[in-house]
Amino acid sequence: MTNSTRLASVSMDLDNVWSYLKTHGDDGWELRPSYLATFVPYVLDVLEQEQLQITFFVVGADAAIPEHGPTLKSLVQHGHELGNHSFEHDPWMARYDRSRIEDEIARTEAAILASTGRRPVGFRGPGYAW
């Protein structure tokens, strides 16, 4: 990139393998299979090569798994921003009542903070929920 003025804001949802299995009704999602340990180092290398810092929207259930802590913390260590992407990543979240939505957001914020030491800045609903 030759121009020092950034022309866009870039973000990426870290929707994990299990979230798609769950959405499609496939077996095994409860085991929460993950690609984060493989994908995050790869994408960090690409972003570093391009000299980009972006916002990653993190699912709370992933942040709550202790083994994901170092992987998610590496995002912060590389200067990226973290956002809240709900706890269970249910695309039907818009149908929840207010207290359940608030719980999804609060649980995710707590999980991301505990896992990375960084409080998420923004929120993006799963599956285009608003």
N, C-alpha and C positions, 0 to 999 in steps of 0.2 A: 504494500500500500504506500503510495508516494505522497498522498495528501494527508497532512497531520490532522485535518478536521474530520471527525467521524460523521458519517452521513446517516447512520442508523443505530438503533438499539437492538441488540440480538439477545434472544433468550432460548433456552432449551428445557423441555420438560423431561425429567428423569423417570418417565413411566417405565416400570420394570416388567419383566417377563410375566410375573404372577398377575399383574393388573390386567393384562390382556387375556390371560387364561380365565380369570374371574369374569370379565366382561362377556366373554364368549361362552361361558358356562362349561368350560373344559375342566376335567379332573386335574388335581395336583396343585391348584393355585394356593391351597391352604398351606403348602410347604414353602411358599414364597420363594420360588426359584428366582435367581438374580443374575443379571449380567453386569452389575455395577463394577465389580472388581476388574473386569476385562475392559468395559467400555470407558470408564472415567479416565484411566491413564492414557488411553488412546486419544480421546477427545482433548485432554489437556495438552498433549503433544501438538496436535493440530492447531489449537488455539494459540499456543506459545509461538509456533512457527509463523502464524499470521499476526502475532502481536495484538490479540484481541482478548478483552475481558468481557464476560457476558453474565447474564443472570441464569442460574439453574433453579428450576422449580422442583423441589424435593417432596416426595411423598412421605408422610409421617411414619407409616408402618415400616418403611425402609430405614428411616433415621432411627427408629426404636430398636433395630437389630444391632447389638453391640459390634458384630463383625463388620458392619458397614461404616462404623465410625471413622476409622482411618481413611477410607476411600472418600467419604463425604468431606472430612476435614481437609483433605488435599485440595478440594475446590477453593476453600477459604485461603489456604496457604498460597495458592496461586493468584490470589487477588480477585476471585470471582464473587459475585453477589449471590445470596441464596434467597429463594422465595418459597412460600408455603403453597403446596399443591394438594392439600387435604390429607387426612390420615389414611383412609381406605381407598381413595381414588375411585369412588363410585361415580360413573357417568350420570347416574340418576340422582345425584346429590341435590339437585334443584327441587326435588320432590320432598326432601326432608323438612321437618318443622325447624323453626328458628333455633331452638335449644340444641338440637342435634347438629345443625350446621356450626353453631358456635363451639360445640364440643370438638367437632372435626378440626376446626381451625386452631383451637387452643391446644389440643393434644399434639398436633403437628408442630406448632411453635415450640412447645416444651421439648419434644423429641429432637428437633433440629438444634435447639440451643444446647441441650445436654450432650448431643453427639458431636457437635462441631465447635461449640463455644461462641457461635454467632447466631443472633436472633434474625429470623427471616424478615425481609423488608416488605415484600408484597405478597399478594395472594392471586393465584390463578385457579379457577375451578376446573375440575376434571371433566373431560368429555364435553367441553363448551358450556358447562353449567355456570350460571351466574347468580 
